[in-house]
Amino acid sequence: MVDEKDTQMKEKVQQVLEAVRPALQRDGGDVELVDVKDGVVLVRLQGACAGCPMSQMTLAFGIQRILKEKIPEVQRVEPVI
């Protein structure tokens, strides 16, 4: 069963990630939205971001901060491999 709330939130998250993506791409990386479930955003870091030692900081202080700022329903962002 598809949760309409998660579907709407997923669309909002995708829009915010599209705004963040150019900054990541400038450094040779990227981010892919995997899923949104109960306020938890699952993303996959790609390219240079995938193996970067600073990826956790990018996730927490970049992607998560912006998502929570733009979409208050976001509880946290978690990476998936």
mmCIF file of the N, C-alpha and C atoms, coordinates in Angstrom:
data_MODEL
# 
_entry.id   MODEL 
# 
loop_
_atom_site.group_PDB 
_atom_site.id 
_atom_site.type_symbol 
_atom_site.label_atom_id 
_atom_site.label_alt_id 
_atom_site.label_comp_id 
_atom_site.label_asym_id 
_atom_site.label_entity_id 
_atom_site.label_seq_id 
_atom_site.pdbx_PDB_ins_code 
_atom_site.Cartn_x 
_atom_site.Cartn_y 
_atom_site.Cartn_z 
_atom_site.occupancy 
_atom_site.B_iso_or_equiv 
_atom_site.pdbx_formal_charge 
_atom_site.auth_seq_id 
_atom_site.auth_comp_id 
_atom_site.auth_asym_id 
_atom_site.auth_atom_id 
_atom_site.pdbx_PDB_model_num 
ATOM 1   N N  . MET A 1 1  ? 0.834  -1.187 0.000  1.00 0.00 ? 1  MET A N  1 
ATOM 2   C CA . MET A 1 1  ? 0.000  0.000  0.000  1.00 0.00 ? 1  MET A CA 1 
ATOM 3   C C  . MET A 1 1  ? 0.880  1.253  0.000  1.00 0.00 ? 1  MET A C  1 
ATOM 4   N N  . VAL A 1 2  ? 0.608  2.173  -0.894 1.00 0.00 ? 2  VAL A N  1 
ATOM 5   C CA . VAL A 1 2  ? 1.380  3.410  -1.016 1.00 0.00 ? 2  VAL A CA 1 
ATOM 6   C C  . VAL A 1 2  ? 0.805  4.454  -0.072 1.00 0.00 ? 2  VAL A C  1 
ATOM 7   N N  . ASP A 1 3  ? 1.656  5.028  0.753  1.00 0.00 ? 3  ASP A N  1 
ATOM 8   C CA . ASP A 1 3  ? 1.254  6.072  1.684  1.00 0.00 ? 3  ASP A CA 1 
ATOM 9   C C  . ASP A 1 3  ? 1.299  7.409  0.951  1.00 0.00 ? 3  ASP A C  1 
ATOM 10  N N  . GLU A 1 4  ? 0.148  8.062  0.814  1.00 0.00 ? 4  GLU A N  1 
ATOM 11  C CA . GLU A 1 4  ? 0.043  9.323  0.076  1.00 0.00 ? 4  GLU A CA 1 
ATOM 12  C C  . GLU A 1 4  ? 0.924  10.402 0.695  1.00 0.00 ? 4  GLU A C  1 
ATOM 13  N N  . LYS A 1 5  ? 1.008  10.418 2.027  1.00 0.00 ? 5  LYS A N  1 
ATOM 14  C CA . LYS A 1 5  ? 1.843  11.404 2.715  1.00 0.00 ? 5  LYS A CA 1 
ATOM 15  C C  . LYS A 1 5  ? 3.317  11.229 2.340  1.00 0.00 ? 5  LYS A C  1 
ATOM 16  N N  . ASP A 1 6  ? 3.790  9.984  2.316  1.00 0.00 ? 6  ASP A N  1 
ATOM 17  C CA . ASP A 1 6  ? 5.178  9.704  1.931  1.00 0.00 ? 6  ASP A CA 1 
ATOM 18  C C  . ASP A 1 6  ? 5.421  10.075 0.468  1.00 0.00 ? 6  ASP A C  1 
ATOM 19  N N  . THR A 1 7  ? 4.433  9.831  -0.387 1.00 0.00 ? 7  THR A N  1 
ATOM 20  C CA . THR A 1 7  ? 4.564  10.158 -1.801 1.00 0.00 ? 7  THR A CA 1 
ATOM 21  C C  . THR A 1 7  ? 4.696  11.665 -1.999 1.00 0.00 ? 7  THR A C  1 
ATOM 22  N N  . GLN A 1 8  ? 3.867  12.440 -1.310 1.00 0.00 ? 8  GLN A N  1 
ATOM 23  C CA . GLN A 1 8  ? 3.947  13.894 -1.415 1.00 0.00 ? 8  GLN A CA 1 
ATOM 24  C C  . GLN A 1 8  ? 5.279  14.410 -0.865 1.00 0.00 ? 8  GLN A C  1 
ATOM 25  N N  . MET A 1 9  ? 5.712  13.847 0.240  1.00 0.00 ? 9  MET A N  1 
ATOM 26  C CA . MET A 1 9  ? 6.970  14.270 0.836  1.00 0.00 ? 9  MET A CA 1 
ATOM 27  C C  . MET A 1 9  ? 8.140  13.917 -0.079 1.00 0.00 ? 9  MET A C  1 
ATOM 28  N N  . LYS A 1 10 ? 8.051  12.767 -0.725 1.00 0.00 ? 10 LYS A N  1 
ATOM 29  C CA . LYS A 1 10 ? 9.104  12.341 -1.645 1.00 0.00 ? 10 LYS A CA 1 
ATOM 30  C C  . LYS A 1 10 ? 9.257  13.346 -2.785 1.00 0.00 ? 10 LYS A C  1 
ATOM 31  N N  . GLU A 1 11 ? 8.139  13.851 -3.280 1.00 0.00 ? 11 GLU A N  1 
ATOM 32  C CA . GLU A 1 11 ? 8.174  14.848 -4.350 1.00 0.00 ? 11 GLU A CA 1 
ATOM 33  C C  . GLU A 1 11 ? 8.835  16.136 -3.869 1.00 0.00 ? 11 GLU A C  1 
ATOM 34  N N  . LYS A 1 12 ? 8.525  16.567 -2.656 1.00 0.00 ? 12 LYS A N  1 
ATOM 35  C CA . LYS A 1 12 ? 9.140  17.772 -2.087 1.00 0.00 ? 12 LYS A CA 1 
ATOM 36  C C  . LYS A 1 12 ? 10.640 17.572 -1.906 1.00 0.00 ? 12 LYS A C  1 
ATOM 37  N N  . VAL A 1 13 ? 11.019 16.422 -1.377 1.00 0.00 ? 13 VAL A N  1 
ATOM 38  C CA . VAL A 1 13 ? 12.429 16.121 -1.152 1.00 0.00 ? 13 VAL A CA 1 
ATOM 39  C C  . VAL A 1 13 ? 13.179 16.129 -2.476 1.00 0.00 ? 13 VAL A C  1 
ATOM 40  N N  . GLN A 1 14 ? 12.597 15.540 -3.503 1.00 0.00 ? 14 GLN A N  1 
ATOM 41  C CA . GLN A 1 14 ? 13.243 15.496 -4.820 1.00 0.00 ? 14 GLN A CA 1 
ATOM 42  C C  . GLN A 1 14 ? 13.492 16.910 -5.335 1.00 0.00 ? 14 GLN A C  1 
ATOM 43  N N  . GLN A 1 15 ? 12.544 17.811 -5.131 1.00 0.00 ? 15 GLN A N  1 
ATOM 44  C CA . GLN A 1 15 ? 12.706 19.196 -5.585 1.00 0.00 ? 15 GLN A CA 1 
ATOM 45  C C  . GLN A 1 15 ? 13.867 19.876 -4.862 1.00 0.00 ? 15 GLN A C  1 
ATOM 46  N N  . VAL A 1 16 ? 13.981 19.658 -3.561 1.00 0.00 ? 16 VAL A N  1 
ATOM 47  C CA . VAL A 1 16 ? 15.073 20.261 -2.790 1.00 0.00 ? 16 VAL A CA 1 
ATOM 48  C C  . VAL A 1 16 ? 16.409 19.660 -3.228 1.00 0.00 ? 16 VAL A C  1 
ATOM 49  N N  . LEU A 1 17 ? 16.441 18.356 -3.434 1.00 0.00 ? 17 LEU A N  1 
ATOM 50  C CA . LEU A 1 17 ? 17.685 17.716 -3.870 1.00 0.00 ? 17 LEU A CA 1 
ATOM 51  C C  . LEU A 1 17 ? 18.131 18.242 -5.237 1.00 0.00 ? 17 LEU A C  1 
ATOM 52  N N  . GLU A 1 18 ? 17.191 18.562 -6.099 1.00 0.00 ? 18 GLU A N  1 
ATOM 53  C CA . GLU A 1 18 ? 17.537 19.121 -7.410 1.00 0.00 ? 18 GLU A CA 1 
ATOM 54  C C  . GLU A 1 18 ? 18.253 20.456 -7.242 1.00 0.00 ? 18 GLU A C  1 
ATOM 55  N N  . ALA A 1 19 ? 17.896 21.217 -6.205 1.00 0.00 ? 19 ALA A N  1 
ATOM 56  C CA . ALA A 1 19 ? 18.550 22.498 -5.944 1.00 0.00 ? 19 ALA A CA 1 
ATOM 57  C C  . ALA A 1 19 ? 19.946 22.305 -5.352 1.00 0.00 ? 19 ALA A C  1 
ATOM 58  N N  . VAL A 1 20 ? 20.140 21.221 -4.594 1.00 0.00 ? 20 VAL A N  1 
ATOM 59  C CA . VAL A 1 20 ? 21.418 20.931 -3.939 1.00 0.00 ? 20 VAL A CA 1 
ATOM 60  C C  . VAL A 1 20 ? 22.404 20.277 -4.913 1.00 0.00 ? 20 VAL A C  1 
ATOM 61  N N  . ARG A 1 21 ? 21.877 19.531 -5.836 1.00 0.00 ? 21 ARG A N  1 
ATOM 62  C CA . ARG A 1 21 ? 22.671 18.704 -6.756 1.00 0.00 ? 21 ARG A CA 1 
ATOM 63  C C  . ARG A 1 21 ? 23.798 19.454 -7.472 1.00 0.00 ? 21 ARG A C  1 
ATOM 64  N N  . PRO A 1 22 ? 23.585 20.666 -7.997 1.00 0.00 ? 22 PRO A N  1 
ATOM 65  C CA . PRO A 1 22 ? 24.680 21.344 -8.718 1.00 0.00 ? 22 PRO A CA 1 
ATOM 66  C C  . PRO A 1 22 ? 25.938 21.554 -7.859 1.00 0.00 ? 22 PRO A C  1 
ATOM 67  N N  . ALA A 1 23 ? 25.784 21.834 -6.581 1.00 0.00 ? 23 ALA A N  1 
ATOM 68  C CA . ALA A 1 23 ? 26.945 22.011 -5.703 1.00 0.00 ? 23 ALA A CA 1 
ATOM 69  C C  . ALA A 1 23 ? 27.719 20.706 -5.565 1.00 0.00 ? 23 ALA A C  1 
ATOM 70  N N  . LEU A 1 24 ? 27.011 19.595 -5.453 1.00 0.00 ? 24 LEU A N  1 
ATOM 71  C CA . LEU A 1 24 ? 27.672 18.295 -5.359 1.00 0.00 ? 24 LEU A CA 1 
ATOM 72  C C  . LEU A 1 24 ? 28.365 17.941 -6.672 1.00 0.00 ? 24 LEU A C  1 
ATOM 73  N N  . GLN A 1 25 ? 27.697 18.240 -7.771 1.00 0.00 ? 25 GLN A N  1 
ATOM 74  C CA . GLN A 1 25 ? 28.241 17.902 -9.074 1.00 0.00 ? 25 GLN A CA 1 
ATOM 75  C C  . GLN A 1 25 ? 29.499 18.707 -9.396 1.00 0.00 ? 25 GLN A C  1 
ATOM 76  N N  . ARG A 1 26 ? 29.596 19.914 -8.869 1.00 0.00 ? 26 ARG A N  1 
ATOM 77  C CA . ARG A 1 26 ? 30.804 20.721 -9.082 1.00 0.00 ? 26 ARG A CA 1 
ATOM 78  C C  . ARG A 1 26 ? 32.038 20.038 -8.502 1.00 0.00 ? 26 ARG A C  1 
ATOM 79  N N  . ASP A 1 27 ? 31.817 19.235 -7.444 1.00 0.00 ? 27 ASP A N  1 
ATOM 80  C CA . ASP A 1 27 ? 32.922 18.513 -6.816 1.00 0.00 ? 27 ASP A CA 1 
ATOM 81  C C  . ASP A 1 27 ? 33.028 17.071 -7.296 1.00 0.00 ? 27 ASP A C  1 
ATOM 82  N N  . GLY A 1 28 ? 32.286 16.734 -8.357 1.00 0.00 ? 28 GLY A N  1 
ATOM 83  C CA . GLY A 1 28 ? 32.363 15.396 -8.931 1.00 0.00 ? 28 GLY A CA 1 
ATOM 84  C C  . GLY A 1 28 ? 31.453 14.378 -8.280 1.00 0.00 ? 28 GLY A C  1 
ATOM 85  N N  . GLY A 1 29 ? 30.523 14.829 -7.461 1.00 0.00 ? 29 GLY A N  1 
ATOM 86  C CA . GLY A 1 29 ? 29.609 13.915 -6.780 1.00 0.00 ? 29 GLY A CA 1 
ATOM 87  C C  . GLY A 1 29 ? 28.174 14.104 -7.219 1.00 0.00 ? 29 GLY A C  1 
ATOM 88  N N  . ASP A 1 30 ? 27.297 13.397 -6.546 1.00 0.00 ? 30 ASP A N  1 
ATOM 89  C CA . ASP A 1 30 ? 25.864 13.506 -6.805 1.00 0.00 ? 30 ASP A CA 1 
ATOM 90  C C  . ASP A 1 30 ? 25.117 12.819 -5.674 1.00 0.00 ? 30 ASP A C  1 
ATOM 91  N N  . VAL A 1 31 ? 23.812 12.989 -5.659 1.00 0.00 ? 31 VAL A N  1 
ATOM 92  C CA . VAL A 1 31 ? 22.963 12.353 -4.660 1.00 0.00 ? 31 VAL A CA 1 
ATOM 93  C C  . VAL A 1 31 ? 21.721 11.810 -5.357 1.00 0.00 ? 31 VAL A C  1 
ATOM 94  N N  . GLU A 1 32 ? 21.311 10.624 -4.944 1.00 0.00 ? 32 GLU A N  1 
ATOM 95  C CA . GLU A 1 32 ? 20.121 9.972  -5.494 1.00 0.00 ? 32 GLU A CA 1 
ATOM 96  C C  . GLU A 1 32 ? 19.139 9.739  -4.363 1.00 0.00 ? 32 GLU A C  1 
ATOM 97  N N  . LEU A 1 33 ? 17.886 10.135 -4.560 1.00 0.00 ? 33 LEU A N  1 
ATOM 98  C CA . LEU A 1 33 ? 16.840 9.852  -3.587 1.00 0.00 ? 33 LEU A CA 1 
ATOM 99  C C  . LEU A 1 33 ? 16.418 8.402  -3.746 1.00 0.00 ? 33 LEU A C  1 
ATOM 100 N N  . VAL A 1 34 ? 16.529 7.635  -2.663 1.00 0.00 ? 34 VAL A N  1 
ATOM 101 C CA . VAL A 1 34 ? 16.162 6.226  -2.695 1.00 0.00 ? 34 VAL A CA 1 
ATOM 102 C C  . VAL A 1 34 ? 14.722 6.059  -2.217 1.00 0.00 ? 34 VAL A C  1 
ATOM 103 N N  . ASP A 1 35 ? 14.378 6.673  -1.079 1.00 0.00 ? 35 ASP A N  1 
ATOM 104 C CA . ASP A 1 35 ? 13.030 6.526  -0.535 1.00 0.00 ? 35 ASP A CA 1 
ATOM 105 C C  . ASP A 1 35 ? 12.808 7.540  0.571  1.00 0.00 ? 35 ASP A C  1 
ATOM 106 N N  . VAL A 1 36 ? 11.544 7.742  0.912  1.00 0.00 ? 36 VAL A N  1 
ATOM 107 C CA . VAL A 1 36 ? 11.146 8.548  2.059  1.00 0.00 ? 36 VAL A CA 1 
ATOM 108 C C  . VAL A 1 36 ? 10.109 7.734  2.811  1.00 0.00 ? 36 VAL A C  1 
ATOM 109 N N  . LYS A 1 37 ? 10.352 7.536  4.095  1.00 0.00 ? 37 LYS A N  1 
ATOM 110 C CA . LYS A 1 37 ? 9.438  6.722  4.897  1.00 0.00 ? 37 LYS A CA 1 
ATOM 111 C C  . LYS A 1 37 ? 9.345  7.313  6.295  1.00 0.00 ? 37 LYS A C  1 
ATOM 112 N N  . ASP A 1 38 ? 8.159  7.748  6.681  1.00 0.00 ? 38 ASP A N  1 
ATOM 113 C CA . ASP A 1 38 ? 7.905  8.265  8.029  1.00 0.00 ? 38 ASP A CA 1 
ATOM 114 C C  . ASP A 1 38 ? 8.897  9.355  8.431  1.00 0.00 ? 38 ASP A C  1 
ATOM 115 N N  . GLY A 1 39 ? 9.176  10.269 7.526  1.00 0.00 ? 39 GLY A N  1 
ATOM 116 C CA . GLY A 1 39 ? 10.059 11.387 7.840  1.00 0.00 ? 39 GLY A CA 1 
ATOM 117 C C  . GLY A 1 39 ? 11.540 11.094 7.706  1.00 0.00 ? 39 GLY A C  1 
ATOM 118 N N  . VAL A 1 40 ? 11.893 9.872  7.337  1.00 0.00 ? 40 VAL A N  1 
ATOM 119 C CA . VAL A 1 40 ? 13.296 9.501  7.153  1.00 0.00 ? 40 VAL A CA 1 
ATOM 120 C C  . VAL A 1 40 ? 13.585 9.465  5.649  1.00 0.00 ? 40 VAL A C  1 
ATOM 121 N N  . VAL A 1 41 ? 14.582 10.247 5.241  1.00 0.00 ? 41 VAL A N  1 
ATOM 122 C CA . VAL A 1 41 ? 14.959 10.336 3.838  1.00 0.00 ? 41 VAL A CA 1 
ATOM 123 C C  . VAL A 1 41 ? 16.184 9.444  3.612  1.00 0.00 ? 41 VAL A C  1 
ATOM 124 N N  . LEU A 1 42 ? 16.062 8.510  2.693  1.00 0.00 ? 42 LEU A N  1 
ATOM 125 C CA . LEU A 1 42 ? 17.166 7.612  2.345  1.00 0.00 ? 42 LEU A CA 1 
ATOM 126 C C  . LEU A 1 42 ? 17.767 8.071  1.030  1.00 0.00 ? 42 LEU A C  1 
ATOM 127 N N  . VAL A 1 43 ? 19.084 8.343  1.063  1.00 0.00 ? 43 VAL A N  1 
ATOM 128 C CA . VAL A 1 43 ? 19.767 8.804  -0.132 1.00 0.00 ? 43 VAL A CA 1 
ATOM 129 C C  . VAL A 1 43 ? 20.997 7.957  -0.400 1.00 0.00 ? 43 VAL A C  1 
ATOM 130 N N  . ARG A 1 44 ? 21.430 7.956  -1.648 1.00 0.00 ? 44 ARG A N  1 
ATOM 131 C CA . ARG A 1 44 ? 22.653 7.273  -2.042 1.00 0.00 ? 44 ARG A CA 1 
ATOM 132 C C  . ARG A 1 44 ? 23.591 8.335  -2.615 1.00 0.00 ? 44 ARG A C  1 
ATOM 133 N N  . LEU A 1 45 ? 24.745 8.496  -1.983 1.00 0.00 ? 45 LEU A N  1 
ATOM 134 C CA . LEU A 1 45 ? 25.752 9.413  -2.497 1.00 0.00 ? 45 LEU A CA 1 
ATOM 135 C C  . LEU A 1 45 ? 26.485 8.726  -3.633 1.00 0.00 ? 45 LEU A C  1 
ATOM 136 N N  . GLN A 1 46 ? 26.765 9.474  -4.684 1.00 0.00 ? 46 GLN A N  1 
ATOM 137 C CA . GLN A 1 46 ? 27.370 8.902  -5.882 1.00 0.00 ? 46 GLN A CA 1 
ATOM 138 C C  . GLN A 1 46 ? 28.607 9.675  -6.292 1.00 0.00 ? 46 GLN A C  1 
ATOM 139 N N  . GLY A 1 47 ? 29.365 9.100  -7.200 1.00 0.00 ? 47 GLY A N  1 
ATOM 140 C CA . GLY A 1 47 ? 30.552 9.750  -7.729 1.00 0.00 ? 47 GLY A CA 1 
ATOM 141 C C  . GLY A 1 47 ? 31.570 9.989  -6.629 1.00 0.00 ? 47 GLY A C  1 
ATOM 142 N N  . ALA A 1 48 ? 32.189 11.163 -6.650 1.00 0.00 ? 48 ALA A N  1 
ATOM 143 C CA . ALA A 1 48 ? 33.220 11.495 -5.672 1.00 0.00 ? 48 ALA A CA 1 
ATOM 144 C C  . ALA A 1 48 ? 32.667 11.495 -4.246 1.00 0.00 ? 48 ALA A C  1 
ATOM 145 N N  . CYS A 1 49 ? 31.385 11.766 -4.075 1.00 0.00 ? 49 CYS A N  1 
ATOM 146 C CA . CYS A 1 49 ? 30.780 11.789 -2.737 1.00 0.00 ? 49 CYS A CA 1 
ATOM 147 C C  . CYS A 1 49 ? 30.752 10.396 -2.101 1.00 0.00 ? 49 CYS A C  1 
ATOM 148 N N  . ALA A 1 50 ? 30.628 9.365  -2.921 1.00 0.00 ? 50 ALA A N  1 
ATOM 149 C CA . ALA A 1 50 ? 30.480 8.004  -2.402 1.00 0.00 ? 50 ALA A CA 1 
ATOM 150 C C  . ALA A 1 50 ? 31.686 7.552  -1.592 1.00 0.00 ? 50 ALA A C  1 
ATOM 151 N N  . GLY A 1 51 ? 32.874 7.932  -1.983 1.00 0.00 ? 51 GLY A N  1 
ATOM 152 C CA . GLY A 1 51 ? 34.062 7.472  -1.273 1.00 0.00 ? 51 GLY A CA 1 
ATOM 153 C C  . GLY A 1 51 ? 34.747 8.561  -0.465 1.00 0.00 ? 51 GLY A C  1 
ATOM 154 N N  . CYS A 1 52 ? 34.147 9.725  -0.408 1.00 0.00 ? 52 CYS A N  1 
ATOM 155 C CA . CYS A 1 52 ? 34.774 10.869 0.241  1.00 0.00 ? 52 CYS A CA 1 
ATOM 156 C C  . CYS A 1 52 ? 34.709 10.749 1.761  1.00 0.00 ? 52 CYS A C  1 
ATOM 157 N N  . PRO A 1 53 ? 35.836 10.998 2.452  1.00 0.00 ? 53 PRO A N  1 
ATOM 158 C CA . PRO A 1 53 ? 35.837 10.948 3.914  1.00 0.00 ? 53 PRO A CA 1 
ATOM 159 C C  . PRO A 1 53 ? 34.948 12.034 4.538  1.00 0.00 ? 53 PRO A C  1 
ATOM 160 N N  . MET A 1 54 ? 34.628 13.054 3.777  1.00 0.00 ? 54 MET A N  1 
ATOM 161 C CA . MET A 1 54 ? 33.782 14.139 4.284  1.00 0.00 ? 54 MET A CA 1 
ATOM 162 C C  . MET A 1 54 ? 32.298 13.905 3.979  1.00 0.00 ? 54 MET A C  1 
ATOM 163 N N  . SER A 1 55 ? 31.956 12.757 3.440  1.00 0.00 ? 55 SER A N  1 
ATOM 164 C CA . SER A 1 55 ? 30.574 12.526 3.020  1.00 0.00 ? 55 SER A CA 1 
ATOM 165 C C  . SER A 1 55 ? 29.577 12.605 4.170  1.00 0.00 ? 55 SER A C  1 
ATOM 166 N N  . GLN A 1 56 ? 29.962 12.173 5.363  1.00 0.00 ? 56 GLN A N  1 
ATOM 167 C CA . GLN A 1 56 ? 29.034 12.255 6.507  1.00 0.00 ? 56 GLN A CA 1 
ATOM 168 C C  . GLN A 1 56 ? 28.747 13.713 6.858  1.00 0.00 ? 56 GLN A C  1 
ATOM 169 N N  . MET A 1 57 ? 29.751 14.569 6.735  1.00 0.00 ? 57 MET A N  1 
ATOM 170 C CA . MET A 1 57 ? 29.533 15.989 6.998  1.00 0.00 ? 57 MET A CA 1 
ATOM 171 C C  . MET A 1 57 ? 28.668 16.609 5.910  1.00 0.00 ? 57 MET A C  1 
ATOM 172 N N  . THR A 1 58 ? 28.899 16.212 4.668  1.00 0.00 ? 58 THR A N  1 
ATOM 173 C CA . THR A 1 58 ? 28.062 16.691 3.566  1.00 0.00 ? 58 THR A CA 1 
ATOM 174 C C  . THR A 1 58 ? 26.616 16.297 3.812  1.00 0.00 ? 58 THR A C  1 
ATOM 175 N N  . LEU A 1 59 ? 26.421 15.065 4.260  1.00 0.00 ? 59 LEU A N  1 
ATOM 176 C CA . LEU A 1 59 ? 25.085 14.559 4.525  1.00 0.00 ? 59 LEU A CA 1 
ATOM 177 C C  . LEU A 1 59 ? 24.421 15.320 5.671  1.00 0.00 ? 59 LEU A C  1 
ATOM 178 N N  . ALA A 1 60 ? 25.106 15.437 6.803  1.00 0.00 ? 60 ALA A N  1 
ATOM 179 C CA . ALA A 1 60 ? 24.518 16.032 8.004  1.00 0.00 ? 60 ALA A CA 1 
ATOM 180 C C  . ALA A 1 60 ? 24.396 17.549 7.911  1.00 0.00 ? 60 ALA A C  1 
ATOM 181 N N  . PHE A 1 61 ? 25.486 18.215 7.523  1.00 0.00 ? 61 PHE A N  1 
ATOM 182 C CA . PHE A 1 61 ? 25.498 19.675 7.567  1.00 0.00 ? 61 PHE A CA 1 
ATOM 183 C C  . PHE A 1 61 ? 25.140 20.331 6.247  1.00 0.00 ? 61 PHE A C  1 
ATOM 184 N N  . GLY A 1 62 ? 24.987 19.534 5.229  1.00 0.00 ? 62 GLY A N  1 
ATOM 185 C CA . GLY A 1 62 ? 24.572 20.042 3.932  1.00 0.00 ? 62 GLY A CA 1 
ATOM 186 C C  . GLY A 1 62 ? 23.172 19.578 3.597  1.00 0.00 ? 62 GLY A C  1 
ATOM 187 N N  . ILE A 1 63 ? 23.081 18.355 3.150  1.00 0.00 ? 63 ILE A N  1 
ATOM 188 C CA . ILE A 1 63 ? 21.811 17.814 2.656  1.00 0.00 ? 63 ILE A CA 1 
ATOM 189 C C  . ILE A 1 63 ? 20.738 17.784 3.746  1.00 0.00 ? 63 ILE A C  1 
ATOM 190 N N  . GLN A 1 64 ? 21.044 17.204 4.900  1.00 0.00 ? 64 GLN A N  1 
ATOM 191 C CA . GLN A 1 64 ? 20.037 17.092 5.960  1.00 0.00 ? 64 GLN A CA 1 
ATOM 192 C C  . GLN A 1 64 ? 19.596 18.471 6.459  1.00 0.00 ? 64 GLN A C  1 
ATOM 193 N N  . ARG A 1 65 ? 20.544 19.362 6.664  1.00 0.00 ? 65 ARG A N  1 
ATOM 194 C CA . ARG A 1 65 ? 20.209 20.700 7.169  1.00 0.00 ? 65 ARG A CA 1 
ATOM 195 C C  . ARG A 1 65 ? 19.256 21.420 6.213  1.00 0.00 ? 65 ARG A C  1 
ATOM 196 N N  . ILE A 1 66 ? 19.570 21.373 4.929  1.00 0.00 ? 66 ILE A N  1 
ATOM 197 C CA . ILE A 1 66 ? 18.733 22.053 3.941  1.00 0.00 ? 66 ILE A CA 1 
ATOM 198 C C  . ILE A 1 66 ? 17.359 21.408 3.847  1.00 0.00 ? 66 ILE A C  1 
ATOM 199 N N  . LEU A 1 67 ? 17.325 20.067 3.840  1.00 0.00 ? 67 LEU A N  1 
ATOM 200 C CA . LEU A 1 67 ? 16.032 19.380 3.767  1.00 0.00 ? 67 LEU A CA 1 
ATOM 201 C C  . LEU A 1 67 ? 15.162 19.717 4.967  1.00 0.00 ? 67 LEU A C  1 
ATOM 202 N N  . LYS A 1 68 ? 15.734 19.708 6.168  1.00 0.00 ? 68 LYS A N  1 
ATOM 203 C CA . LYS A 1 68 ? 14.953 20.006 7.375  1.00 0.00 ? 68 LYS A CA 1 
ATOM 204 C C  . LYS A 1 68 ? 14.492 21.463 7.390  1.00 0.00 ? 68 LYS A C  1 
ATOM 205 N N  . GLU A 1 69 ? 15.307 22.332 6.838  1.00 0.00 ? 69 GLU A N  1 
ATOM 206 C CA . GLU A 1 69 ? 14.954 23.746 6.762  1.00 0.00 ? 69 GLU A CA 1 
ATOM 207 C C  . GLU A 1 69 ? 13.780 23.968 5.816  1.00 0.00 ? 69 GLU A C  1 
ATOM 208 N N  . LYS A 1 70 ? 13.814 23.296 4.672  1.00 0.00 ? 70 LYS A N  1 
ATOM 209 C CA . LYS A 1 70 ? 12.783 23.476 3.638  1.00 0.00 ? 70 LYS A CA 1 
ATOM 210 C C  . LYS A 1 70 ? 11.535 22.624 3.888  1.00 0.00 ? 70 LYS A C  1 
ATOM 211 N N  . ILE A 1 71 ? 11.737 21.463 4.532  1.00 0.00 ? 71 ILE A N  1 
ATOM 212 C CA . ILE A 1 71 ? 10.629 20.520 4.760  1.00 0.00 ? 71 ILE A CA 1 
ATOM 213 C C  . ILE A 1 71 ? 10.676 20.093 6.230  1.00 0.00 ? 71 ILE A C  1 
ATOM 214 N N  . PRO A 1 72 ? 9.957  20.781 7.100  1.00 0.00 ? 72 PRO A N  1 
ATOM 215 C CA . PRO A 1 72 ? 10.017 20.492 8.542  1.00 0.00 ? 72 PRO A CA 1 
ATOM 216 C C  . PRO A 1 72 ? 9.650  19.059 8.928  1.00 0.00 ? 72 PRO A C  1 
ATOM 217 N N  . GLU A 1 73 ? 8.923  18.351 8.069  1.00 0.00 ? 73 GLU A N  1 
ATOM 218 C CA . GLU A 1 73 ? 8.523  16.976 8.364  1.00 0.00 ? 73 GLU A CA 1 
ATOM 219 C C  . GLU A 1 73 ? 9.695  15.998 8.294  1.00 0.00 ? 73 GLU A C  1 
ATOM 220 N N  . VAL A 1 74 ? 10.805 16.410 7.688  1.00 0.00 ? 74 VAL A N  1 
ATOM 221 C CA . VAL A 1 74 ? 11.979 15.546 7.579  1.00 0.00 ? 74 VAL A CA 1 
ATOM 222 C C  . VAL A 1 74 ? 12.582 15.382 8.972  1.00 0.00 ? 74 VAL A C  1 
ATOM 223 N N  . GLN A 1 75 ? 12.690 14.140 9.423  1.00 0.00 ? 75 GLN A N  1 
ATOM 224 C CA . GLN A 1 75 ? 13.276 13.839 10.730 1.00 0.00 ? 75 GLN A CA 1 
ATOM 225 C C  . GLN A 1 75 ? 14.793 13.698 10.651 1.00 0.00 ? 75 GLN A C  1 
ATOM 226 N N  . ARG A 1 76 ? 15.239 12.960 9.619  1.00 0.00 ? 76 ARG A N  1 
ATOM 227 C CA . ARG A 1 76 ? 16.672 12.744 9.430  1.00 0.00 ? 76 ARG A CA 1 
ATOM 228 C C  . ARG A 1 76 ? 16.916 12.213 8.029  1.00 0.00 ? 76 ARG A C  1 
ATOM 229 N N  . VAL A 1 77 ? 18.202 12.257 7.643  1.00 0.00 ? 77 VAL A N  1 
ATOM 230 C CA . VAL A 1 77 ? 18.628 11.736 6.354  1.00 0.00 ? 77 VAL A CA 1 
ATOM 231 C C  . VAL A 1 77 ? 19.634 10.629 6.618  1.00 0.00 ? 77 VAL A C  1 
ATOM 232 N N  . GLU A 1 78 ? 19.435 9.490  5.980  1.00 0.00 ? 78 GLU A N  1 
ATOM 233 C CA . GLU A 1 78 ? 20.324 8.343  6.159  1.00 0.00 ? 78 GLU A CA 1 
ATOM 234 C C  . GLU A 1 78 ? 20.882 7.888  4.817  1.00 0.00 ? 78 GLU A C  1 
ATOM 235 N N  . PRO A 1 79 ? 22.173 7.568  4.791  1.00 0.00 ? 79 PRO A N  1 
ATOM 236 C CA . PRO A 1 79 ? 22.751 7.061  3.544  1.00 0.00 ? 79 PRO A CA 1 
ATOM 237 C C  . PRO A 1 79 ? 22.491 5.569  3.371  1.00 0.00 ? 79 PRO A C  1 
ATOM 238 N N  . VAL A 1 80 ? 22.357 5.163  2.133  1.00 0.00 ? 80 VAL A N  1 
ATOM 239 C CA . VAL A 1 80 ? 22.266 3.729  1.814  1.00 0.00 ? 80 VAL A CA 1 
ATOM 240 C C  . VAL A 1 80 ? 23.354 3.435  0.785  1.00 0.00 ? 80 VAL A C  1 
ATOM 241 N N  . ILE A 1 81 ? 23.778 2.188  0.757  1.00 0.00 ? 81 ILE A N  1 
ATOM 242 C CA . ILE A 1 81 ? 24.842 1.808  -0.173 1.00 0.00 ? 81 ILE A CA 1 
ATOM 243 C C  . ILE A 1 81 ? 24.251 1.180  -1.418 1.00 0.00 ? 81 ILE A C  1 
# 
